[in-house]
Amino acid sequence: MQVAIIGGGASGLMAAITAAEGGCAVTLFERQARVGRKLLATGNGRCNLSNLNSPEGRYHGADPDFTRPALEAFPAAAARDFFRSLGLLTAEEPSGRVYPFSDQAGSVVDVLRFAAEARGVELRTGAEVYGLRRWEDGFLVGLLSEGLGFDRVIVCCGGVAGGRLGGTKSGYELLASLGHGLTPLYPALVQLKTPPERVRALKGVRADARVRIEKEGVPLAESAGEVQFTEYGLSGPAVFEVSRAASTAGEGAVARLDLLRGTPMPELEAMLAARCRDFPRLTGENLLTGLVHNRLGRVVLREAGFTQDRPLTAFNARARARIAGVVKDFALPVTGTMGFDNAQVTAGGVPTAEFEPGTLQSRLVPGLYAAGEVLDVDGDCGGFNLQWAWASGRLAGRLL
Ligand SMILES: Cc1cc2nc3c(=O)[nH]c(=O)nc-3n(C[C@H](O)[C@H](O)[C@H](O)COP(=O)(O)OP(=O)(O)OC[C@H]3O[C@@H](n4cnc5c(N)ncnc54)[C@H](O)[C@@H]3O)c2cc1C
């Protein structure tokens, strides 16, 4: 059987290896000059290739259960075994994140490429597929200057996230040309924009905070961990984790930060009272010294409506409660995200209802399959997106 894989990223390489292992003659088309370009940039160049924690609740889209058959057939442990069989050792971090033992994303791409080549996959790089249509009992795959016939096609073109690394709408368009739909698309795992004047002074400051995204008072997502302030807004792992909720919520979303998540409000108020009592000669500038980053302390004071030169003796209980309130609930309106170019994943995609979850074959076009991010599936930060790419590529490549 002649099989075309469109897209030489994570899911495409996996699908190609699997189909070739099943005895198919496989051609993989990759528009960029080399396969796995985005993979090289994953995990800050280390490639967080999977996550050993339960996938329960970690995937999003119209039907998160759609991922179940693929992930059950090829869970994180199977991904590790698979990579080991290709000669790639992996290491697990206490958080459950899995990385190549070499700490190099390049090794992941290399072993996949070696395996594809060894199994006879024809890797056609610099080969963008522009058209896809039904032809006789199979498909005609259209390149710039030629059309090639195949019995089966697996679309593995990824999503629009990470534009500079190859993110493109191409997969959606190819599938649309055969009658498939598309949900709205949102950047996810992405930095959030807030009014710049509220955060500019904090550029470069990091805080261990709790972040909650709310809209009209309704909590949408919550996370805790490192938050980085930037000149445009908020970044850092904890922000990435709630970014999907902020991105899809649209206008009116608010990020609420607890800047001292380990210290309950009464304890914080008591500490502020002690500071004012014990150091009557100090001013507002030093009220929060030792509790939060100095620059953050100054911004909190300003947000609470006080000046830095106000003597500590002038902060009565009400004033201290107001300041403690800002520390525990620093609210910033979310005005947008840093967009698809900066996002790690696309929320939304080709509707999963149009594909069989147990095979990833199209319900509309027999013989057509899709895997990876092109489908309306996105995972949490921490290796879940690559785990979906491997598992779905593995399942689609079986061509059931
Ligand atoms: C900066 C960054 C860091 C990330 N870090 C992590 C991480 O550490 N862990 C994690 O789990 N996830 C991470 N992700 C997400 C993860 O990389 C993706 O979810 C995953 O690569 C999706 O796999 P895919 O096969 O669907 O698409 P991709 O890996 O994007 O591959 C799609 C391929 O198809 C090619 N293509 C598209 N259209 C055509 C066409 N018409 N013809 C030929 N070729 C085509 C593209 O050039 C591309 O190479 C990160 C993403 C980014 C952007």
The ligand as a MOL file (V3000), in Angstrom:
LIG
                    3D

  0  0  0     0  0            999 V3000
M  V30 BEGIN CTAB
M  V30 COUNTS 53 58 0 0 0
M  V30 BEGIN ATOM
M  V30 1 C 8.5700 26.8630 20.9660 0
M  V30 2 C 7.7640 25.6180 21.2100 0
M  V30 3 C 8.1130 24.7750 22.2550 0
M  V30 4 C 7.3740 23.6180 22.5190 0
M  V30 5 N 7.7690 22.8010 23.5280 0
M  V30 6 C 7.0700 21.6550 23.7670 0
M  V30 7 C 7.5190 20.7260 24.7500 0
M  V30 8 O 8.5930 20.8920 25.3570 0
M  V30 9 N 6.7320 19.6270 24.9830 0
M  V30 10 C 5.5770 19.3850 24.2880 0
M  V30 11 O 4.9130 18.3820 24.5450 0
M  V30 12 N 5.1690 20.2180 23.3110 0
M  V30 13 C 5.8980 21.3340 23.0220 0
M  V30 14 N 5.4850 22.1610 22.0110 0
M  V30 15 C 4.3100 21.7700 21.2010 0
M  V30 16 C 4.6940 20.6690 20.1950 0
M  V30 17 O 5.8930 21.0290 19.5510 0
M  V30 18 C 3.5990 20.4720 19.1360 0
M  V30 19 O 2.3520 20.2950 19.7630 0
M  V30 20 C 3.9150 19.2530 18.2590 0
M  V30 21 O 5.1270 19.4630 17.5770 0
M  V30 22 C 2.8000 19.0030 17.2690 0
M  V30 23 O 3.1780 17.9520 16.4470 0
M  V30 24 P 2.5900 17.8530 14.9590 0
M  V30 25 O 3.2410 16.6930 14.3260 0
M  V30 26 O 1.1240 17.9060 14.9970 0
M  V30 27 O 3.0480 19.2140 14.2490 0
M  V30 28 P 4.5000 19.7780 13.9650 0
M  V30 29 O 5.5010 19.1490 14.8750 0
M  V30 30 O 4.3380 21.2500 13.9630 0
M  V30 31 O 4.8260 19.2760 12.5020 0
M  V30 32 C 4.0740 19.6590 11.3910 0
M  V30 33 C 4.9820 19.6350 10.1920 0
M  V30 34 O 4.2240 19.6980 9.0010 0
M  V30 35 C 4.8820 20.5060 8.0740 0
M  V30 36 N 3.8700 20.9470 7.0940 0
M  V30 37 C 2.7920 21.7180 7.3390 0
M  V30 38 N 2.0610 21.8710 6.2220 0
M  V30 39 C 2.6910 21.1600 5.2420 0
M  V30 40 C 2.4180 20.9410 3.8630 0
M  V30 41 N 1.3430 21.4510 3.2660 0
M  V30 42 N 3.2820 20.1800 3.1540 0
M  V30 43 C 4.3880 19.6290 3.7410 0
M  V30 44 N 4.6870 19.8210 5.0380 0
M  V30 45 C 3.8450 20.5700 5.7930 0
M  V30 46 C 5.4690 21.6080 8.9280 0
M  V30 47 O 6.5360 22.2640 8.2730 0
M  V30 48 C 5.9070 20.8370 10.1580 0
M  V30 49 O 7.2470 20.3910 10.0710 0
M  V30 50 C 6.2300 23.3110 21.7220 0
M  V30 51 C 5.9000 24.1490 20.6540 0
M  V30 52 C 6.6500 25.2860 20.3970 0
M  V30 53 C 6.2640 26.1660 19.2360 0
M  V30 END ATOM
M  V30 BEGIN BOND
M  V30 1 1 1 2
M  V30 2 1 2 3
M  V30 3 2 2 52
M  V30 4 2 3 4
M  V30 5 1 4 5
M  V30 6 1 4 50
M  V30 7 2 5 6
M  V30 8 1 6 7
M  V30 9 1 6 13
M  V30 10 2 7 8
M  V30 11 1 7 9
M  V30 12 1 9 10
M  V30 13 2 10 11
M  V30 14 1 10 12
M  V30 15 2 12 13
M  V30 16 1 13 14
M  V30 17 1 14 15
M  V30 18 1 14 50
M  V30 19 1 15 16
M  V30 20 1 16 17
M  V30 21 1 16 18
M  V30 22 1 18 19
M  V30 23 1 18 20
M  V30 24 1 20 21
M  V30 25 1 20 22
M  V30 26 1 22 23
M  V30 27 1 23 24
M  V30 28 2 24 25
M  V30 29 1 24 26
M  V30 30 1 24 27
M  V30 31 1 27 28
M  V30 32 2 28 29
M  V30 33 1 28 30
M  V30 34 1 28 31
M  V30 35 1 31 32
M  V30 36 1 32 33
M  V30 37 1 33 34
M  V30 38 1 33 48
M  V30 39 1 34 35
M  V30 40 1 35 36
M  V30 41 1 35 46
M  V30 42 1 36 37
M  V30 43 1 36 45
M  V30 44 2 37 38
M  V30 45 1 38 39
M  V30 46 1 39 40
M  V30 47 2 39 45
M  V30 48 1 40 41
M  V30 49 2 40 42
M  V30 50 1 42 43
M  V30 51 2 43 44
M  V30 52 1 44 45
M  V30 53 1 46 47
M  V30 54 1 46 48
M  V30 55 1 48 49
M  V30 56 2 50 51
M  V30 57 1 51 52
M  V30 58 1 52 53
M  V30 END BOND
M  V30 END CTAB
M  END
